Amino acid sequence: MKHILQQVFRSGKFVTGFSIFMAIILIVVFYPMIITDAPLSIIGQGTFFPPGIYVSVYDSLSSTTYILNLDDATTKRITNKLNDEDRVSIKEWLVAAGIPESEIDTTDTQKLLDQWFTNYDSQKNVPGMTNAKRNYYVRLNTALKSLLSPEAAAVMQVNPLNNELEQIGTINQTDYVNVGEVANIRILPLGTDNFGRDVLTELVSATRVSLQIGFVAGIIATLIGLTLGLLAGYIGGFVDDIITFITNLFIVIPPFVLLILISFSIGQEQRGAFTIAVVIGFTSWVWTARAVRSQVISLRNRDHVNLSKLSGHSIVHIILNDILPYILSYVIMAFILQISSGILAEAGLSILGLGPRTTDVPTLGLMMNWAMIYQAHILGNWWAYMPVLVTIALITFSMNLMNTGMDQIFNPALRD
Amino acid sequence: MDKEKKPYLSAKGVTKSFGFGRQKTVAVDNINLDLYEGEVISIVGESGSGKTTLSKVLLGLINQTSGDVYFQGVKRDISSQARKREYWKNIQAIFQDPFSSYNIFNKIDSVLLDCINMRGGVYFPREKKTEMMIEACSFVNLKFEELTNKYPFELSGGQMQRLMIARIFLLQPKILLADEPTSMIDACSRATILDELMHLRKEVGMTIIFITHDIGLAYYVSDNVYIMEKGRFVESGAADDVILRPKEPYTQRLINDVPKIYEEWDLSTV
């Protein structure tokens, strides 16, 4: 037994898969200890804030300011404001104003702005331009002018005594605050989701719940499949006929359809994560049962089983001691596959809106469901669904890798 | 041989077939066999002639399709686990392949301990069990100290098969069914194992059924020989009669197929 374990841990594929899986488990275990926020607490007012470091503007105002004279500050500021769409619009105007196209370079910000300020005239009527477009140019011009003006921005506050605005300070273009001194900073490595919840915290919690669902489903499916397979294979005869009949019945009904029907009939309020896991477990034992049965049939006529019979052992003893150890490697591999397929089944169900109820825990499938309903994929908010996809892929990939590694150890004929 | 005695084990019209309809194959076809106490018989035949199936039916590991097996003059009853246990106290077997006869997950001690337990030694003190195991091992020229706490795959094929004989020594059954016990063993160990088996027979007073394809071995060990072809006995009788004066062409073929040193092989009959 020890020898087999050593061999398994020498297999590159298994070790890679095992490391990925262990890394996921470690993150899931230790992340909530470091960041103790509730995974479903809504922190953002609005949907889909992009990933980044969020600095409190209010706290920045009261922080100590430092003056830094940086040459490229203005250019950076304009480059940041002036997006590609604006540059193309500027070019369109300049061409309409009579400047040859070859002289306009949208990548050279300074030259483009110079050309703009010398040629732009809000009164000029360009043929074929809509009113909306004209107003857009006016807005663009104002924004660019204010960005380029060297004046400071004023900070005003309403005086509660006379309800008038009073200037309490100014912010110069050269003023900087040290991020470390600002009281409130929130790092959102994966932004927020449609409800304004921190995606990373939610993702870690969802991974934990999905893994639990996978484990529960895997254990249930493997136990049912193993028991039925052992009974059918070893006892044979009438018992085998009945079990094979039931198994075939489950095989011809696609398990996912069965899963959908059962989940639907349970009802949204009764569907907790555990219920879903049990339902998945009860619909996915079929192939384990079949495979175990056929393996047991080939084992039950072996000489060591006959010898055990001749030594007067009971059926239970023979099944547990002379059959089970021989198929255990297969059962472990099947179990691992059941876990990963359980996670996938949950994700599939939840995307269809038949997953666990949405109020207590997040799951990977539910996160996908929310991202889909709020059209994250259309709006280009990749952080709402991409990390979930990657997590699902990593979990199933690592498990399949472990499986292949073990397969090559247990079935040496498959080794390359 | 006193033929007036009642047969110890007898098969009457035993038939075993597998499958249905077109795919039906009859492995054992209407076999009649009488086995008397203290006798050694051989069932000889080529591969696929139904020897092993017959032995499994006699052992009660598989049920016959039709016919009856009588044990000590009474129809055998192995309908329950307890009755089977009782039957297997009297009839035991050594299988062909020593490498597949052991459960590779159990240590060797457990094989011998099972035998002691089966002979009613469950509550023996530990020392007595060890003593019995040492005795059984030394009977087959094995050292128990070298075997204890080892797994079967750490032994050689010859050692494994000798341990099987040690097992029979502990069980002391009335009938031993040896299903090609030496076919997977090299020629040198073969003679030793056969000698140990014959020695055991004298010691315990067993009746032995040899299942073999080796007609030389059959002649060497047995009183009566049964030649089996396609599930039927084609010729039977005393070893001298059958092997030295064979009547059936099938028997002659089997005898001719035995390779002889210093003689060119006659492949025309193959």
Interface residues (C-beta under 8 A of the other chain):
Chain A: R302 D303 H304 N306 L307 S308 K309 L310 S311 G312 H313 S314 I315 N321 D322 P325 Y326
Chain B: K56 L59 L61 Q81 K84 R85 W88 K89 Q92 A93 F95 Q96 D97 S100 S101 Y102 N103 I104 F105 N106 V111 D114 C115 N117 M118
